[in-house]
Amino acid sequence: MVPEVQRRLVSAILEVKPDVRSVYDPFVGAGTSLVASMRLGLDCYGQDINPLAVLLSKVKTGPFHCDRLDEYADEVVRRAKADASSAIEANFAGIDKWFRPGAQGELSKLRRAIRACPRWARRFLWVVLAETVRLTSNDRTSTYKLHARPDEEIEEREVSPLRTFEGLVEKACEDVRAHREELDREGFLRRGHYGRGNRIALGNTSAQARRLAGRRVGYDLLVTSPPYGDNHTTVTYGQHAYLPLQWIDLGDIDRRIDEEVLRTTQEIDRRSLGGRQDRATTKEVVEVLGAKSIALSDTFERLEDKPHDRTARVAFFYRDLDACLENIMAVMNDDAYMCWTVANRRVGGEEIPTHQVLRDLLERRGAVYVTEVERRIYHKRMPTRNGTSQTMRNERILVFRKQGSLA
Ligand SMILES: C[S@@+](CC[C@H](N)C(=O)[O-])C[C@H]1O[C@@H](n2cnc3c(N)ncnc32)[C@H](O)[C@@H]1O
């Protein structure tokens, strides 16, 4: 999602429906739609299954005590530099594969230093540490999939998490300050906090779309972009988060977090949409979904002569997406607009028409199709070898309205 596109989208909705107060993103990711909505003074609520996404989005919703953040940033760097301990603060299978001993030592010093700060500041500092981990691990970083660099390259590379963190944290403090100033200019801040409702939750939208922050009413607007397909074969958001999360205190993201999410490098992706092919057989899922969506039953026909796992991949993804739609519709207010940014992927050489499937599935749940806009994606880090990138050059924003009780 591009922030400016989302801001214009939400502004356009506000023009036709000025009484919109709250926005919900059930696949909140890095919080692009929320930031766009905050800058328009709306109550912002988001949910994601990936703890790193939740952390990022939480940080973007504040608080914004910038002078104190600058002080804590300096303090962490100072403390870490003065730390003489050689204790390693992470322990997971593969730590020596992914981190040189020197990098493990410096990341440990940073982790200890961050732990000495208050929680609101720690969250921001963990985000900076996450990026430090990404840049100083032995992962190639060119794709979302974990892939170690060749041994010779690892030997030759000089990495210093301390220096990397020092450079990143300064820039990150400036970014927070710029975000704060934008909100302040519009009068949306109260003593450094975003003055409107906001909450980001860690959760699985196929299991539950929540009325967050004790809301008794539903949401007025949905702005979201669901995954393109199962994470394993599209964008492995979970793998991307795996190494950073090993160095972050997970309880700072959510007190009730299930630490099993880091059981393997694949666990978050396995829990995401379409990541698990369990309970039902593919045949049963295909039958149920085919009856709900003509676009899907056509797709299953096109996949019939392909290897069986292609159909399964598509079927289980939409089974989970459809479960999300049920939960989402239950928390949206009548007449709420819903803006879905989607892209069609290819499976077994066939284009999967997510825009049509989503329309079929939402219409049978009482949503009215309003309009759509198509746009080209210019820069996205996608896997290039398996041809996924080529099929994702166009994104569509589909707009629906939940049918009101009187409609
Ligand atoms: C396309 S990304 C969203 C990107 C976001 N719009 C942004 O600009 O950063 C899809 C998100 O859906 C999340 N996701 C996948 N399955 C989920 C589920 N079952 N429940 C909640 N979130 C899920 C992924 O973790 C990922 O962050």
The ligand as an SDF file (V2000), in Angstrom:
LIG
                    3D

 27 29  0  0  0  0  0  0  0  0999 V2000
   -0.6510   -7.3950    1.9920 C   0  0  0  0  0  0  0  0  0  0  0  0
   -0.1720   -7.4120    3.6910 S   0  0  0  0  0  0  0  0  0  0  0  0
   -0.8110   -5.9130    4.2850 C   0  0  0  0  0  0  0  0  0  0  0  0
    0.0870   -4.8060    3.9010 C   0  0  0  0  0  0  0  0  0  0  0  0
   -0.3270   -3.4900    4.5240 C   0  0  0  0  0  0  0  0  0  0  0  0
   -1.4980   -2.9990    3.8590 N   0  0  0  0  0  0  0  0  0  0  0  0
    0.8040   -2.5020    4.4150 C   0  0  0  0  0  0  0  0  0  0  0  0
    0.6940   -1.5130    3.6820 O   0  0  0  0  0  0  0  0  0  0  0  0
    1.8080   -2.7240    5.0670 O   0  0  0  0  0  0  0  0  0  0  0  0
   -1.1740   -8.6350    4.3640 C   0  0  0  0  0  0  0  0  0  0  0  0
   -1.0870   -8.7830    5.8640 C   0  0  0  0  0  0  0  0  0  0  0  0
   -2.0360   -9.7640    6.2560 O   0  0  0  0  0  0  0  0  0  0  0  0
   -1.5390  -10.4310    7.3820 C   0  0  0  0  0  0  0  0  0  0  0  0
   -2.2760  -11.6980    7.5700 N   0  0  0  0  0  0  0  0  0  0  0  0
   -2.1910  -12.8540    6.8800 C   0  0  0  0  0  0  0  0  0  0  0  0
   -3.0670  -13.7540    7.3510 N   0  0  0  0  0  0  0  0  0  0  0  0
   -3.7220  -13.1570    8.3860 C   0  0  0  0  0  0  0  0  0  0  0  0
   -4.7630  -13.5720    9.2620 C   0  0  0  0  0  0  0  0  0  0  0  0
   -5.2790  -14.8000    9.1830 N   0  0  0  0  0  0  0  0  0  0  0  0
   -5.2060  -12.6910   10.1930 N   0  0  0  0  0  0  0  0  0  0  0  0
   -4.6820  -11.4380   10.2790 C   0  0  0  0  0  0  0  0  0  0  0  0
   -3.6910  -10.9960    9.4640 N   0  0  0  0  0  0  0  0  0  0  0  0
   -3.2270  -11.8350    8.5230 C   0  0  0  0  0  0  0  0  0  0  0  0
   -0.0570  -10.6010    7.0710 C   0  0  0  0  0  0  0  0  0  0  0  0
    0.6840  -10.8150    8.2680 O   0  0  0  0  0  0  0  0  0  0  0  0
    0.2700   -9.2650    6.3960 C   0  0  0  0  0  0  0  0  0  0  0  0
    0.7580   -8.3190    7.3190 O   0  0  0  0  0  0  0  0  0  0  0  0
  1  2  1  0
  2  3  1  0
  2 10  1  0
  3  4  1  0
  4  5  1  0
  5  6  1  0
  5  7  1  0
  7  8  2  0
  7  9  1  0
 10 11  1  0
 11 12  1  0
 11 26  1  0
 12 13  1  0
 13 14  1  0
 13 24  1  0
 14 15  1  0
 14 23  1  0
 15 16  2  0
 16 17  1  0
 17 18  1  0
 17 23  2  0
 18 19  1  0
 18 20  2  0
 20 21  1  0
 21 22  2  0
 22 23  1  0
 24 25  1  0
 24 26  1  0
 26 27  1  0
M  CHG  2   2   1   9  -1
M  END
$$$$
